[in-house]
Each structure stands twice: as structure tokens, then as C-alpha cells.
Amino acid sequence: MKARVGKQDLMECIDFFSRLKPRSAKLVASSGMILTVSETCRVTGFGVQHDMPCAPVQWGTCALPFKIWASLATIVCQPMLSNTVALEAWDGYISLDLIKIKHPAIRITPMSKLALELPIDADRSQIRSFILESHTVDQIRDSGLWGAYQAMMKEIAASVRKAHKHLSPYGVGLDGLSLLLAQAMKVKDKDAFQRNVMNEIHKKKC
């Protein structure tokens, strides 16, 4: 994906998300941003969307970690950049004009149609409910909340392991616990939830 955007517009967009990021450092560290180029350049993160006017060169969508997005602030303020910069991203890198940042987590994704309605000041329980009760894993995968989902799976798997230590003498298995938890939490995509929780449990055993 590639577009030409105003330097000032890009600086304002980066600052916008820096000011509105959640209070939880763990959530920020695990969160991602989605950049979409079409008629406009749309940036999505933390359940918020921000549009910038642009001159599209190639339509597309890119996912990248928030820390990489935030680091663009140090590039966009460079005096060598003109008032309009070429914002380009492909698998493994994002660039502004000729200045390139490489990172394996930067990737081109399908254009997501997920409508994010997560409040900026949402707490952990609201974020968990939004992700698990309302959307399938496929919907979340290419949204700005995929990193938060993965962090959530690790936390839930740890809780299941702890509960299993106490309940295993009574014949309660890990599969049964994860399924019971999915039902109690009103998870929409129960099969994927159970599969991902069990994957995290097995990772810990290895």
C-alpha cells in the first residue's frame, strides 16, 4: 500500500493516537495499528479510527505494532522531509519517503470491514467483552485488537492451568474447563477460543 499524505496531517494523526492510548501499558504493548489506503488514509487503533486526506498510489491495508507506529513521530519531524511525504508499507517494513523502518510484525492484510466501537476509556472487562462476545477470531485477526486478543489468551490459559491443578483430582480436564469458561464468558467463537486457550497451555508445557 502506498499514498502521499501531508506531513502536518501525519504528525497530527500520530499525536492523536499517542494522546488517546489506553492507560494499561500491557494493552498498549500488545496492541496493533491498521493503516488502510483507499480514497483516504484511515488509521485504526484502540477501537478508534482517524482519517487523513491522501493521494492514493496503491490501495491496501497494513498491520503494525503500536510502538512502530509511534516511532514514526521521530521520522516525520525530520526537516529533510517535504510537506507531502510518501507513506508506503509492505510485508516487513514501513517507510516515509526514503526513510525505512523494518520489523517482521509489519504485514499487508486483507481490508478489514470490522466496525470498531470500543470506548477509549474502556476497562479490561469491557475490552474482553467487546472482543470475545461480539466477534469471531477471523474478524478480530486483522483488526487493531489482535494483539490484545493474543495477550488475553495467555492470561486465560494461565487461569485455566491454575484451576486445573485444584480440580484434576476430581476428574476435571483442561478441555472441559476451557469449554465451561467459554460458556460462562458468553464467547461467540467458542471453538476458536477453546483451541487458542489449549494452544497456549501446551506452549507452556513445552
Secondary structure per residue as TSV (DSSP state, phi and psi in degrees):
chain	resnum	aa	ss	phi	psi
A	1	M	-	360.0	145.9
A	2	K	E	-156.6	140.9
A	3	A	E	-157.1	159.2
A	4	R	E	-102.4	126.1
A	5	V	E	-127.5	155.5
A	6	G	E	-69.8	135.9
A	7	K	H	-58.5	-43.4
A	8	Q	H	-65.8	-40.2
A	9	D	H	-61.3	-41.7
A	10	L	H	-67.1	-41.5
A	11	M	H	-61.5	-41.7
A	12	E	H	-66.2	-37.1
A	13	C	H	-66.8	-44.2
A	14	I	H	-62.1	-43.6
A	15	D	H	-65.3	-36.7
A	16	F	H	-57.0	-49.8
A	17	F	H	-73.8	-29.9
A	18	S	H	-65.1	-36.3
A	19	R	H	-77.0	-27.0
A	20	L	H	-102.5	5.8
A	21	K	-	-64.2	150.0
A	22	P	-	-60.8	160.0
A	23	R	S	-71.5	-26.2
A	24	S	-	-74.0	115.8
A	25	A	H	-64.7	-34.5
A	26	K	H	-65.8	-41.2
A	27	L	H	-65.9	-42.0
A	28	V	H	-61.4	-43.9
A	29	A	H	-64.8	-30.4
A	30	S	H	-95.5	-3.6
A	31	S	-	-87.4	156.0
A	32	G	E	-123.7	168.2
A	33	M	E	-118.3	149.4
A	34	I	E	-118.9	123.6
A	35	L	E	-109.1	125.0
A	36	T	E	-125.3	126.9
A	37	V	E	-107.7	121.1
A	38	S	S	-142.4	-121.4
A	39	E	S	-69.0	-29.1
A	40	T	E	-127.3	171.9
A	41	C	E	-103.0	112.0
A	42	R	E	-106.7	130.0
A	43	V	E	-113.1	128.3
A	44	T	E	-122.7	132.7
A	45	G	E	-168.7	145.0
A	46	F	T	57.3	29.6
A	47	G	T	78.8	13.0
A	48	V	E	-123.9	143.9
A	49	Q	E	-117.6	140.3
A	50	H	E	-136.2	125.0
A	51	D	E	-101.6	142.1
A	52	M	E	-124.0	140.1
A	53	P	E	-65.5	146.0
A	54	C	E	-154.2	167.0
A	55	A	E	-109.5	97.8
A	56	P	E	-66.7	137.4
A	57	V	E	-105.7	-44.1
A	58	Q	E	-145.4	122.3
A	59	W	-	-67.1	150.6
A	60	G	E	165.8	174.1
A	61	T	E	-132.0	138.3
A	62	C	E	-129.0	138.7
A	63	A	E	-110.3	139.8
A	64	L	E	-153.5	154.9
A	65	P	E	-64.5	150.3
A	66	F	H	-59.8	-37.2
A	67	K	H	-63.2	-30.7
A	68	I	H	-72.4	-43.2
A	69	W	H	-58.1	-47.2
A	70	A	H	-63.0	-32.2
A	71	S	H	-69.0	-16.3
A	72	L	H	-62.9	-21.0
A	73	A	H	-60.5	-34.4
A	74	T	H	-73.5	-22.0
A	75	I	H	-87.5	-45.2
A	76	V	H	-65.9	-21.4
A	77	C	T	-86.1	-0.4
A	78	Q	-	-66.1	133.0
A	79	P	T	-66.5	-18.9
A	80	M	T	-71.5	-17.6
A	81	L	S	-80.2	142.4
A	82	S	-	-78.8	177.2
A	83	N	S	-68.4	-20.4
A	84	T	E	-122.5	126.5
A	85	V	E	-118.2	154.1
A	86	A	E	-89.3	110.7
A	87	L	E	-95.2	118.2
A	88	E	E	-136.1	141.4
A	89	A	E	-146.6	138.2
A	90	W	E	-141.4	179.2
A	91	D	T	-57.5	118.9
A	92	G	T	97.1	-8.1
A	93	Y	E	-159.6	159.4
A	94	I	E	-136.3	144.3
A	95	S	E	-140.5	152.9
A	96	L	E	-120.2	113.5
A	97	D	T	53.4	-120.3
A	98	L	T	-98.7	2.7
A	99	I	E	-92.2	119.3
A	100	K	E	-118.5	138.3
A	101	I	E	-113.3	124.9
A	102	K	E	-103.8	137.3
A	103	H	-	-162.3	133.7
A	104	P	T	-65.3	-20.1
A	105	A	T	-81.5	-8.3
A	106	I	-	-79.7	124.3
A	107	R	E	-150.1	149.7
A	108	I	E	-79.8	135.6
A	109	T	E	-129.8	166.0
A	110	P	-	-63.3	152.4
A	111	M	-	-69.2	117.8
A	112	S	-	-79.2	137.7
A	113	K	-	-106.1	9.7
A	114	L	-	-68.4	124.9
A	115	A	-	-88.1	111.4
A	116	L	-	-86.8	127.0
A	117	E	-	-128.9	28.7
A	118	L	-	-79.1	124.3
A	119	P	-	-61.1	144.5
A	120	I	T	-60.7	-36.5
A	121	D	T	-95.4	22.1
A	122	A	-	-61.6	140.4
A	123	D	-	-89.8	-179.5
A	124	R	H	-60.0	-41.4
A	125	S	H	-68.0	-36.1
A	126	Q	H	-68.4	-40.5
A	127	I	H	-63.2	-43.6
A	128	R	H	-63.4	-43.8
A	129	S	H	-63.8	-43.2
A	130	F	H	-59.5	-44.5
A	131	I	H	-73.4	-49.2
A	132	L	H	-83.7	-34.1
A	133	E	H	-86.6	-25.2
A	134	S	H	-108.8	-15.3
A	135	H	-	-138.6	154.3
A	136	T	-	-84.0	165.4
A	137	V	H	-62.8	-38.2
A	138	D	H	-62.3	-36.0
A	139	Q	H	-68.5	-38.5
A	140	I	H	-77.0	-30.0
A	141	R	H	-52.2	-43.7
A	142	D	T	-106.4	29.9
A	143	S	S	-107.5	172.4
A	144	G	T	-72.2	-1.1
A	145	L	T	-105.5	9.0
A	146	W	H	-63.5	-41.5
A	147	G	H	-62.2	-40.3
A	148	A	H	-64.3	-37.6
A	149	Y	H	-62.8	-44.5
A	150	Q	H	-64.2	-40.9
A	151	A	H	-63.9	-37.3
A	152	M	H	-64.4	-41.0
A	153	M	H	-61.5	-38.0
A	154	K	H	-64.4	-42.8
A	155	E	H	-66.1	-42.7
A	156	I	H	-66.9	-40.7
A	157	A	H	-61.7	-38.0
A	158	A	H	-64.0	-39.2
A	159	S	H	-66.5	-39.9
A	160	V	H	-65.6	-41.9
A	161	R	H	-60.2	-43.7
A	162	K	H	-64.2	-44.3
A	163	A	H	-65.7	-35.7
A	164	H	H	-64.7	-33.6
A	165	K	H	-59.3	-36.7
A	166	H	H	-84.2	-29.1
A	167	L	H	-100.9	-14.4
A	168	S	G	-60.5	-33.5
A	169	P	G	-61.5	-18.9
A	170	Y	G	-97.5	11.2
A	171	G	T	84.5	13.9
A	172	V	-	-86.4	124.2
A	173	G	-	-96.5	168.5
A	174	L	H	-64.0	-40.3
A	175	D	H	-60.7	-44.7
A	176	G	H	-64.1	-39.8
A	177	L	H	-65.6	-44.1
A	178	S	H	-66.0	-36.5
A	179	L	H	-68.9	-41.8
A	180	L	H	-61.5	-40.4
A	181	L	H	-66.0	-40.3
A	182	A	H	-61.4	-39.9
A	183	Q	H	-69.1	-42.5
A	184	A	H	-65.7	-33.7
A	185	M	T	-89.2	2.2
A	186	K	T	57.9	42.6
A	187	V	-	-68.4	132.0
A	188	K	S	-72.0	-48.2
A	189	D	S	-100.2	74.9
A	190	K	H	-64.6	-40.0
A	191	D	H	-62.7	-46.6
A	192	A	H	-66.5	-38.1
A	193	F	H	-59.2	-51.4
A	194	Q	H	-62.4	-41.3
A	195	R	H	-63.9	-43.1
A	196	N	H	-70.8	-37.5
A	197	V	H	-63.0	-45.3
A	198	M	H	-65.3	-36.0
A	199	N	H	-61.7	-42.2
A	200	E	H	-66.2	-36.9
A	201	I	H	-64.7	-43.5
A	202	H	H	-68.7	-31.5
A	203	K	H	-60.7	-41.2
A	204	K	H	-66.2	-33.2
A	205	K	H	-72.4	-28.6
A	206	C	-	-71.6	360.0
